């Protein structure tokens, strides 16, 4: 694996909690934008920790933005007391990196929950993603975020605006350029831990559907639910239903 960088953390919940979760955000985002998961898990008695991925938020900048590099970073992140995470939640890019990290070290986490994960992206989807990310950096204002996402909570608007101002446009662009063959299906095929995918609605916007969905769900350890009516970030579009599905998967 590539040389890791140390990632900044923020946490929700008691430091004495028995269950530990790691929250890994998506491309162009920050750990703070995983606040819905952090708050809900803390209220349920967990200690939840989110990180900023390399090149995002206040994390160190680097030259390598391969999925393997992102995975190397998060593989170094462990609970305060050491040992394995009870749960890792990864959204989009964070889902892909979490899959690679879990495949490389079976002792890293006991369980994965992937939020509309970027398991395999076609060149067309990568091109669309690049344009969407560039638009976010070109107009990093609350007004632009709110106009594009009128149902989002004010915290999400605030934090998405901050993410566009804090993050590195070059890092985000290089993440797409350096992963032109974006495909972590081989890593999924080696996972023996429980994996639940909370997908968004393909009728709105989802990057986990079609052939990749069929192939990934062939693994007996992988299950799927979908947040109907939500786009690629269901925890921001329809948080209550997303959290309901999360806790149903953990039950």
C-alpha positions as CSV (number, residue, x, y, z in Angstrom):
1,X,0.0,0.0,0.0
2,X,1.1,3.6,-0.5
3,X,2.6,5.6,2.4
4,X,-0.2,6.9,4.6
5,X,-0.8,10.4,6.0
6,X,-2.3,11.1,9.4
7,X,-5.9,12.2,9.2
8,X,-7.7,14.7,11.4
9,X,-10.6,13.3,13.5
10,X,-13.8,14.6,15.1
11,X,-16.1,12.5,17.3
12,X,-19.6,12.1,18.7
13,X,-20.5,10.1,21.8
14,X,-18.9,9.1,25.0
15,X,-15.2,8.1,25.1
16,X,-16.4,5.2,27.3
17,X,-18.8,3.7,24.8
18,X,-18.4,0.0,24.1
19,X,-19.1,0.2,20.4
20,X,-16.9,2.2,18.0
21,X,-17.7,3.4,14.5
22,X,-15.6,5.1,11.8
23,X,-17.3,7.4,9.3
24,X,-15.6,8.0,5.9
25,X,-16.9,10.7,3.7
26,X,-17.1,11.0,-0.1
27,X,-15.3,12.9,-2.8
28,X,-15.3,16.7,-2.3
29,X,-16.8,16.4,1.2
30,X,-15.4,16.3,4.8
31,X,-15.8,14.2,7.9
32,X,-18.1,16.9,9.4
33,X,-20.7,16.2,6.7
34,X,-21.1,12.7,8.2
35,X,-22.7,14.4,11.3
36,X,-26.1,12.7,10.8
37,X,-24.5,9.3,11.3
38,X,-22.3,10.5,14.1
39,X,-25.1,12.1,16.1
40,X,-27.5,9.1,15.6
41,X,-24.9,6.6,16.6
42,X,-23.9,8.6,19.7
43,X,-27.6,8.8,20.7
44,X,-27.7,5.0,20.4
45,X,-24.7,4.6,22.7
46,X,-21.9,4.4,20.2
47,X,-18.6,6.4,19.9
48,X,-18.5,7.6,16.3
49,X,-15.3,9.1,14.7
50,X,-15.1,10.9,11.4
51,X,-12.0,11.8,9.4
52,X,-11.1,14.2,6.6
53,X,-9.6,12.2,3.7
54,X,-6.3,13.4,2.2
55,X,-6.7,16.5,0.2
56,X,-10.1,17.3,1.8
57,X,-11.0,19.6,4.7
58,X,-7.9,20.1,6.9
59,X,-6.2,16.8,6.1
60,X,-2.7,16.8,4.7
61,X,-2.2,17.4,1.0
62,X,-0.4,14.8,-1.1
63,X,0.5,13.8,-4.7
64,X,-1.1,10.3,-4.7
65,X,-4.9,10.3,-4.9
66,X,-5.4,6.7,-5.9
67,X,-8.0,4.7,-4.1
68,X,-5.2,2.6,-2.7
69,X,-3.7,5.8,-1.1
70,X,-7.0,6.7,0.5
71,X,-7.4,3.2,1.8
72,X,-3.8,3.2,3.2
73,X,-4.7,6.3,5.2
74,X,-7.9,5.0,6.7
75,X,-6.4,1.6,7.5
76,X,-4.1,3.4,9.9
77,X,-7.1,5.0,11.7
78,X,-8.0,2.8,14.7
79,X,-10.3,3.2,17.8
80,X,-8.8,5.2,20.6
81,X,-8.3,1.9,22.6
82,X,-7.0,0.0,19.6
83,X,-8.4,-3.1,18.1
84,X,-11.0,-3.3,15.3
85,X,-13.8,-1.0,14.5
86,X,-17.2,-2.4,15.3
87,X,-18.5,-0.6,12.2
88,X,-17.2,1.4,9.3
89,X,-19.6,3.6,7.3
90,X,-18.3,4.8,4.0
91,X,-20.0,7.1,1.5
92,X,-19.2,7.0,-2.2
93,X,-15.3,7.3,-2.5
94,X,-15.2,6.6,1.2
95,X,-17.1,3.4,0.5
96,X,-14.6,2.3,-2.1
97,X,-11.6,3.1,0.2
98,X,-13.2,1.3,3.1
99,X,-13.7,-1.8,0.9
100,X,-10.0,-1.8,0.0
101,X,-8.9,-1.2,3.5
102,X,-11.1,-4.0,4.9
103,X,-10.0,-6.4,2.2
104,X,-6.3,-5.7,3.0
105,X,-6.8,-6.2,6.8
106,X,-9.6,-8.4,8.0
107,X,-8.9,-7.2,11.6
108,X,-9.7,-3.6,10.7
109,X,-13.5,-3.7,11.1
110,X,-16.2,-6.1,12.0
111,X,-18.7,-4.7,9.6
112,X,-19.2,-2.3,6.7
113,X,-22.1,-0.2,5.8
114,X,-21.6,1.5,2.4
115,X,-23.7,4.5,1.3
116,X,-24.2,4.5,-2.5
117,X,-20.6,3.3,-2.8
118,X,-18.3,4.0,-5.7
119,X,-17.6,0.4,-6.4
120,X,-17.1,0.6,-10.2
121,X,-17.4,3.8,-12.2
122,X,-17.5,4.1,-16.0
123,X,-15.6,6.8,-17.8
124,X,-18.9,8.5,-18.4
125,X,-19.8,8.6,-14.7
126,X,-16.3,9.8,-13.9
127,X,-16.6,12.6,-16.4
128,X,-19.9,13.7,-14.9
129,X,-18.4,13.5,-11.4
130,X,-15.5,15.7,-12.5
131,X,-17.9,18.4,-13.9
132,X,-20.1,18.3,-10.8
133,X,-17.1,18.7,-8.5
134,X,-15.6,21.5,-10.5
135,X,-18.9,23.4,-10.4
136,X,-18.9,23.1,-6.6
137,X,-15.4,24.6,-6.4
138,X,-16.3,27.3,-8.9
139,X,-19.1,28.6,-6.7
140,X,-18.4,27.7,-3.1
141,X,-21.3,29.6,-1.6
142,X,-24.2,28.7,0.6
143,X,-26.6,30.1,-2.0
144,X,-25.3,27.7,-4.6
145,X,-25.5,24.7,-2.3
146,X,-29.0,25.6,-1.2
147,X,-30.2,26.2,-4.7
148,X,-29.0,22.7,-5.8
149,X,-30.2,21.0,-2.6
150,X,-33.3,22.8,-1.3
151,X,-34.3,20.1,1.2
152,X,-30.9,19.9,3.0
153,X,-30.6,20.8,6.6
154,X,-28.8,24.1,7.3
155,X,-25.9,22.2,8.8
156,X,-25.4,20.4,5.5
157,X,-25.5,23.6,3.5
158,X,-23.0,25.2,5.9
159,X,-20.7,22.2,5.9
160,X,-20.8,21.5,2.2
161,X,-20.0,25.2,1.6
162,X,-17.0,24.9,4.0
163,X,-15.9,21.7,2.3
164,X,-15.7,23.4,-1.1
165,X,-13.7,26.2,0.5
166,X,-11.3,24.0,2.5
167,X,-10.7,21.2,0.1
168,X,-8.2,21.0,-2.7
169,X,-9.7,21.3,-6.2
170,X,-6.5,19.7,-7.5
171,X,-6.8,16.8,-5.2
172,X,-10.4,16.1,-6.2
173,X,-9.6,16.4,-9.9
174,X,-6.6,14.1,-9.4
175,X,-8.7,11.6,-7.6
176,X,-10.7,11.1,-10.9
177,X,-7.6,11.4,-13.1
178,X,-5.6,8.8,-11.1
179,X,-8.4,6.3,-10.9
180,X,-9.4,6.2,-14.6
181,X,-10.1,2.4,-14.2
182,X,-12.2,2.9,-11.1
183,X,-13.0,-0.6,-9.9
184,X,-12.8,-2.2,-6.4
185,X,-15.0,-5.2,-7.3
186,X,-11.9,-7.5,-6.8
187,X,-11.6,-6.3,-3.2
188,X,-15.4,-6.8,-2.6
189,X,-15.0,-10.4,-3.7
190,X,-12.6,-11.1,-0.9
191,X,-14.7,-9.7,2.0
192,X,-16.1,-12.2,4.5
193,X,-17.5,-9.6,7.0
194,X,-21.1,-8.5,6.8
195,X,-21.6,-5.7,4.3
196,X,-24.8,-3.7,3.9
197,X,-25.3,-1.2,1.1
198,X,-27.7,1.7,1.5
199,X,-28.2,2.7,-2.1
200,X,-29.8,5.9,-3.4
201,X,-32.7,5.9,-5.8
202,X,-31.6,5.2,-9.4
203,X,-34.6,7.3,-10.6
204,X,-33.0,10.3,-8.8
205,X,-29.3,9.5,-9.0
206,X,-27.3,6.5,-7.9
207,X,-23.8,5.3,-8.8
208,X,-24.5,1.8,-7.5
209,X,-26.9,0.0,-9.9
210,X,-27.1,-2.2,-12.9
211,X,-24.4,-4.9,-13.5
212,X,-22.2,-3.8,-10.6
213,X,-25.2,-4.2,-8.2
214,X,-25.9,-7.7,-9.6
215,X,-22.3,-8.8,-9.3
216,X,-21.7,-7.4,-5.8
217,X,-25.0,-8.8,-4.4
218,X,-23.9,-12.3,-5.6
219,X,-21.7,-12.3,-2.5
220,X,-23.7,-14.0,0.3
221,X,-22.3,-11.5,2.9
222,X,-23.6,-8.4,1.1
223,X,-27.1,-7.0,1.4
224,X,-28.9,-4.0,-0.1
225,X,-31.6,-1.5,0.8
226,X,-32.5,1.7,-1.1
227,X,-33.6,5.1,0.0
228,X,-36.4,5.8,-2.5
229,X,-36.6,9.4,-3.5
230,X,-33.0,10.2,-2.4
231,X,-30.0,11.1,-4.6
232,X,-26.4,10.1,-4.2
233,X,-26.2,11.5,-0.6
234,X,-29.3,9.9,1.0
235,X,-28.1,10.9,4.5
236,X,-28.5,14.5,3.5
237,X,-31.6,14.1,1.2
238,X,-33.7,11.8,3.4
239,X,-31.8,11.4,6.7
240,X,-34.6,9.8,8.7
241,X,-35.1,7.0,6.3
242,X,-31.4,6.5,5.8
243,X,-30.9,6.2,9.5
244,X,-33.8,3.8,9.8
245,X,-32.2,1.6,7.2
246,X,-28.8,1.8,9.0
247,X,-30.2,0.7,12.3
248,X,-32.3,-2.0,10.7
249,X,-29.1,-3.4,9.1
250,X,-27.3,-3.3,12.5
251,X,-30.2,-5.0,14.4
